[in-house]
Every structure is written in structure tokens, then in C-alpha cells.
Amino acid sequence: QEPLVESGGGVVEAGGSLRLSCATSGRASTSFITGWFRQAPGKEREFVAGRGRSGATTFYADSVKGRFTTSRDNAKNTVYLQMNSLPPADTAVYYCATSPTLGARFSPTYHYAFWGQGTQVPVSS
């Protein structure tokens, strides 16, 4: 079983909303932080949102602050990324990732040990 499996991607119109899911299993489900990243064509992977295991701490990139929200359903071991007011600039492949390292910071990709396969989110204009 893959440690992280994303779902929920798909074409959405500009201004629309989408919720991505990240089902976690095994060691990935007990990690200290979970992050969401995205990678647009021809660009580097960038941090989008993150949350601590308890949910008391969340952190968002300036570009999505106020529009994206990350949450978790502990009973389902699933983390979500709610995305609202999507412009075409949000078009990318979105990834979830988790880190088993205590004290790991949210934004650096190298702090994460487990990665999902990615889910595409094309935002049409």
C-alpha cells in the first residue's frame, strides 16, 4: 500500500473550488507535519500549505493565504486541501507529503520523507 495517495484533482473553471484528498497509511500517517506542494509546467515544486499533526499549527504560502485551507480527518487518516477562488495561475500538479522528523519545517521539500503521486489541477480561464 502506498503511504500517500492523492485524489480529487480535475479541471475546474476560474473562480471555482476544488478539494484535494491525501489518504495516508503506515508511517506516513503518524508523521509530524503534512505539507501540500505544487509544480506548474516548467517551474520548480513550491510549497502551498502545511499543518502540524495536531492541527494547532498551519502555514500557508502568501499566494494562497485566505483561499486555501488544509485539514485532517483522523478517523480516515486523510488530509485535505480545500481550494477556493482558483485562478488559472493555480494550474499545477499538486502533491501531498509528510515528514516523520520532529522539528521539521513546513516549506522545504527536503524535510519530507513521503510523497504522493500527484494529482493534476488545470484551471481553465
KEKOL-230344 format. One record per residue: residue in one letter; x, y, z of N, C-alpha, C in turn. Coordinates in steps of 0.001 Angstrom, whole numbers, plus 500000, padded with zeros to 6 digits. Example, Ala and Ser with C-alpha at 12.3 -4.5 7.8 and 13.67 -1.06 7.14 Angstrom:
2
a513190494310507800512300495500507800513200496700507800 s512850497750507080513670498940507140512900500030507870 
end
This chain:
125
q500848498822500000500000500000500000500882501226500000 e500567502161499078501333503385499019501085504208500272 p502117504850500820501931505623502053501046506848501871 l501058507445500685500242508624500429499574508488499063 v498293508696499025497555508613497770496648509834497661 e496904510651496647496095511854496451494927511553495521 s493886512342495660492737512265494769492024513614494796 g491097513781493876490282514990493868490650516010492814 g491726515769492090492111516707491048491169516638489862 g491291517611488982490454517655487799490312519070487302 v489728519202486125489567520523485526488531521329486304 v488861522575486569487951523478487270488001524830486577 e486889525510486535486841526833485917487425527883486854 a487959528914486269488494530013487073487418530544488019 g487821530769489256486884531209490276486212530082491023 g486414528865490562485779527713491181486558527174492368 s486060526059492908486658525426494085486909523956493825 l487814523414494603488158522002494488488715521553495817 r488446520318496194489038519780497412489871518557497067 l491124518625497427492031517504497236492095516678498510 s492258515371498334492382514461499471493728513754499402 c494247513432500555495510512707500653495327511633501713 a495138510401501266494969509283502186496336508795502628 t496540508721503936497835508330504470497753506948505092 s498856506234505093498898504918505697500286504648506245 g500358503694507153501638503307507714502324504460508411 r503625504504508254504413505510508944504048506926508493 a503615507053507262503240508368506746502060508956507500 s501208508111508063500025508613508749500336509121510148 t501525508815510657501885509278512010502950510361511968 s503161510934510829504196511945510681503849513219511441 f504887514007511705504704515219512494504060516343511704 i504396516469510435503796517520509627503361516951508288 t502347517560507727501878517232506378501900518499505561 g502428518409504377502512519572503510501858519312502172 w501430520395501564500936520356500187501877521204499336 f502235520671498194503107521363497255502462521329495875 r502978522141494993502503522098493619503660522383492663 q503503521885491467504519522107490446503831522405489129 a504016523613488661503472524023487365504461523644486268 p504011523510485037504900523151483933506074524115483821 g507274523562483784508468524373483620508930525100484862 k508270524833485978508634525515487225509041524504488292 e509696525019489335510090524160490442508890523880491347 r509002522804492087507964522473493050507978523518494170 e506804523995494533506724525023495554505746524637496658 f506043525153497830505199524907498991503884525672498860 v502804525019499307501483525648499257500897525794500655 a500839524677501396500195524703502716500745523575503564 g500672523734504882501137522685505775500428522753507108 r500415521638507791499804521602509115500564520636510004 g500587520937511283501158520015512245500194518875512518 r500683517857513177499875516645513380498600516927514165 s498692517796515143497514518092515952496562519056515270 g497037519749514270496221520747513602496300522122514237 a497022522224515347497112523512516032497936524519515233 t498815524019514405499682524885513604499428524639512134 t499160525716511415499044525646509960499874526773509370 f500260526596508144501122527570507480500793527564505998 y500685528755505420500292528867504022501245529785503264 a501444529469502003502184530377501131501349531646500937 d502014532766500769501304534033500610500338533992499421 s500702533254498396499899533232497173498545532546497361 v498401531748498413497147531020498611496460531380499917 k497101532206500714496553532550502024495174533183501873 g494223532683502646492860533182502565492005532444501558 r492623531665500685491863530917499666491944529407499887 f493052528931500429493261527503500653493202527200502144 t492691526012502455492649525555503839493003524079503884 t493912523723504770494243522312504940493640521797506233 s493135520577506204492501519989507367492758518494507361 r492323517838508421492569516396508538491384515715509201 d491060514546508696490074513667509334490850512501509923 n491036512519511235491870511493511876491263510106511746 a489962510019511762489311508713511667489589508056510321 k489780508874509313490036508362507968491512508425507586 n492342508963508473493769509162508149493932509889506824 t493135510896506637493134511630505375493299513119505635 v494143513724504833494378515162504896493753515797503659 y493209516988503830492511517655502738493136519013502432 l492959519429501209493307520791500815492100521371500084 q491407522275500760490275522965500158490804524188499425 m490493524283498144490993525384497328489808526168496772 n489775527446497047488684528310496599489222529447495728 s488322530043494964488649531205494121489878530939493269 l489856529855492552491030529426491788491190530246490512 p492346530859490306492668531497489034493495530534488181 p493621530791486877494451529913486031495882529751486532 a496387530748487260497758530664487781497936529545488793 d496856528996489310496947527874490256497051526527489550 t497043526532488242497188525297487480498523524636487787 a498483523370488191499706522655488561499359521211488894 v500383520428489097500223519124489723500427519334491224 y499483518874492005499532519067493452499948517771494128 y500836517916495113501369516785495852501150516975497353 c500869515885498032500927515929499488502203515202499924 a502671515571501086503907514995501607503868515019503126 t504562514091503749504622514075505202506058513904505671 s506308514409506866507636514306507446507561513649508819 p508377512599509043508404511951510353509400512593511315 t509970513714510906511042514340511675510494515404512607 l510727515240513895510315516249514870511083517528514618 g510365518640514536511006519925514298511166520280512836 a510688519429511945510782519736510511509989520997510201 r510529521783509302509830522996508881508910522682507698 f507924523531507509506894523238506525507355523363505090 s508080524403504763508266524740503348509351523990502594 p510452523590503200511485522935502383511081521529501951 t511246521223500677510873519895500196511735518808500833 y512994519138501160513891518110501686513559517681503108 h512605518353503747512171517942505076511147516825505030 y510691516473503851509618515493503723510156514156503230 a509705513084503875510186511747503536509228510986502632 f507954511295502731506941510564501967506210511532501039 w505999511082499812505338511910498800504268511107498086 g503176511785497770502167511166496947502543511234495478 q501707510643494659501996510560493230501613511831492485 g500873512698493120500462513955492490499111513832491816 t498383514930491806497099514984491119497021516311490363 q496572516253489128496581517438488276495364518321488536 v495619519611488559494552520589488720494711521639487625 p494039521460486501494031522509485464492885523479485732 v493206524748485768492187525774485983491987526492484656 s490789526380484120490513526962482809490050528401482944 s490453529226481982490078530646482025488770530889481303 
end
